[in-house]
Amino acid sequence: MPSESKGFLSTVELLRSRIEHLDRYPFSIPAVAALVTRITLDPKATFFVGENGAGKSTLVEAIAVAAGFNPEGGSQNFSFSSRASESLLHRCIRIARTERRPTTGFFLRAESFFNVATNIEELDRIPAAAPRVIDSYGGQSLHEKSHGESFMALAMHRFGPRGLYILDEPEAALSPSNQLALLKRLRDLTRAGSQVIIATHSPVLLALPGALIYSLTDEGVKSVSYEDTEQYRLIKKFMSDRETVLRELLDDS
């Protein structure tokens, strides 16, 4: 039996032989170009951090699509398309799988989760002997919840043990308290044999114990400690010396 200590995806690398134009998006992003060196994915939790435009969401999306998920999000059973917006990167990367296979999974894109919620309602309008799709998300329409409530309903009801969960900025709609709740949920999921791969700006989520963190910059991709992330250092500086930070930031003289 495959070891529970292994994840489902182990590495990701860029296949330059499949790229026609290295100087075009998304291959012109330095962090993407650096993937020619294979990077390891933690069997439990891997985070990608970086400034806007650094390529973290592009990379996470490519991993999700290469793993068989719908580009707009959802489980591997979702096949709807509202507007094709995914990059070509998924065609030019190789993800290595372990012998373990997830029993479930989900790709969350914060920007298109509305479309996932709509598709769930459309599926449930089709007569079927099977239980309603929405029952796996708490039983209440996700459109009848706030954005943050729908994210938490997804994490608490749809996510389960031994799953592969790829999340793009899940903190986008969450209050600080719900970010903490999601942090705990992620810890519980990884303890139950799940693997999570996440692009985030949240120093709260990044604090997940034992997680592997990659920083994406103009210099490429490198593994960093939690305390060395820009997200942690900036928030720590602001909270420990707010007046100085505000004075430097807002001084118009």
N, C-alpha and C positions, 0 to 999 in steps of 0.2 A: 504494500500500500504506500502511495506517495507520502513523504514526510510533511506534516502540518507546518514544519518550520520553513518550508519553501513557499515562495509566492507562486503566482501564475505566469508572470512576465519577469524575465531576469535581466535582460539588457536591451538597449536600443542603440542603433547606429545609422549613420547616413550612408547611402549607397550612391556615391558620386557618378558611377557609370550610368545611372538612370536620369541624371540631370542634364537637360539640354542647355540651360543658360544659368550659370552660377551667379551672374551679376543681377539676376532678377529675383523679386520677392517670391517666396520667403527665403530663398537660398542666400540672398544677400545679407540676411541678418547674421551678425557675427556668431551668436550663440548657436544658430542652426548650422552654419558652416563648420563649427567646431565638432559637430557630432560625428565627423569622420573618425574620431576616436570614440570607440564604443564606451558607453557609460552604463553603469550598473544600477538596477532598480532594486530597492530594498524589498525583501519578501513581505514586509508589513506596511511600511509607509515611506513614500518618497514625495518630497515637496520641491517645487520649482518656484523660485522667487526672482524678482527683478523689476526694474522700472517699466512704465508703460512703453510698449514698443520693443522690449527686450527679446520677445519671442516665446515667453513661457506659455501663453494661451495657445499659440500656434503649435508649439511642440506637444502640449497635452492633447489638443484636438487630433493631431496626427497619430499619436499613440492610440487614442480611442478608436479612430476610424480603422487603423491598421489591425486593431484587435477585434473588429467586427461590429462596432457600435454605429448607430445612425449618426451622421454628422451633426444634426441639430439636437441630439440628445435622446435619452431614453434607454431602454434595455435593447438587447440585440434583436428583439422581436419587433421593434419599432422601425418602420420603413417610410414614414411620411417625409415630404420635402416641401417647405414653404418657399425657400429661396436658397439656391446653392451658393454657399459663401465660404465653404472650406477651402483651404489652400491645397496645393498639389503635394505638400510635404509627405502625406501618408503613403504616396506611391513610391517615395524615394527613401524610405527608412525600412530597416529590418528590426523587428522585435523578436527576441528569442523567448520561446515559451518553455516552461518546465513540464514535467510529466503530470503535474497536478492540473485539474480542470475545475474552474469555478462552478458552483451550483447555481449561481445567479450573478447579476452584475447590472451596472447602470453608468451611463455617462451623463453628467450634469453640466450643462452650459447655462450659466446664470442669465445670459442675454436672450436665450431662446427657450427657457423653461415654460413660458407662456404658451408656446406652440405645442409643447409636450402635453400640457394640461388640456389644451383644446383637442388634441388627438385622442386623449383618453376618453373625453366626453363623446367624441364621434364614434369610437369603437364600442362604447357602451350603449349607443343607440341602435346597434345592430343586434337583432334577436339572436340569442345564443343560450345553450344549455349550461355553459360554464358560468362561474361566478363573475360578477362585474369586475372590470379592470380596476375601477376606483376603490374597490374593497381592499386592495393591496396597499392603498395609500391612506388608509384611515377611514374610508367610507364616505367622506364629504368632498364635494367638488373642490378641486384646488383653486378654481376661479372664485370660490366663495370665501377664500382665506386671503389674508395679506400675503405679499410676496414672501416675507420672512416665515410666516406660518406654514405656507406651502412647502418651503424648503425643509422645515423641521418635520413636517408630516412625511415627506419623502424619506428623510434620514431615519426617522423613528419607526415607520411602518413598512416601507418598501425594502430598505436595506436589511440584510440578514447575514448569518454566519457563512463563511466560506465563499464570499462574493468578491468580485473584482469591481472596484468603484473608482471611476476616473472623474475628478471634479475640477471644474474651471471656475475659480474665484467664488466658492460657495458662500463666502462671508458677505457678498455684495448686498444682500437684503437682510442681514442678521444684526440684531442689537448686540451689544457686548455680552449680555447675559446669555443670549442664544448662541453666540460664538463659543462660550464656555460649555454650554450644553452639547453643542456639536463636537467639541473637543473630547468630551467624555464619551460620546457615542462612537467616535472614531477609535478611541482607545478600546472600547468594548468590542467593536467589530474586529479589530486586528487581533485581539486576544482570542476571538472565536474563529480564527483561521482566514480572515479576509485580508485582501491587499488593497491599499488605497494609493492613488497617484494624484497629486493635487497641485494646481497652480494657485498661488494665493499672495495677498499683500498683508495678511493678518498675522501679527506677532502672537496672537492668542492661539491660533491653530498651529502655528509653527512650533509651539511649545510641546507638541505631542511627544511624550518620552520615547527615545530611541529612534526617532525618525531620521532619515537621510535627507539632507537639505542641499540642493544645488542652486547656486547663484548664477543667473544669466546676465552677462555684461557685454560691453563692446570687445572685451578680451576673450570671450568664449564662455565656457561652462566649467564651474569648479565647485567641489564639495566644500561646504562651510559649516562651522558650528552655529548653534542657535544664537549665541552671544555675538557672533561676528556678522550676522545679517544686518543689512541697513534698516530693516523694519524694527528690529529690536533696539538697535543703537539709537535711532531717531526718537522713538517713543520714550526710551529710558531718559534720554537727554531732556526731552520736553517735560516729562513728569517730575524729574528731579530738580530742574532749574527753569521752570516755566517763564519766570520774569525775564531772565537773560535771553532766552530764545525769542520771546515776543519782542523784546527791545531790539534785538538784532534784525528780526524779520520785518518789523513794522516801522523802524526808524526811517523817516523820510528826509532827514537832513543830509 
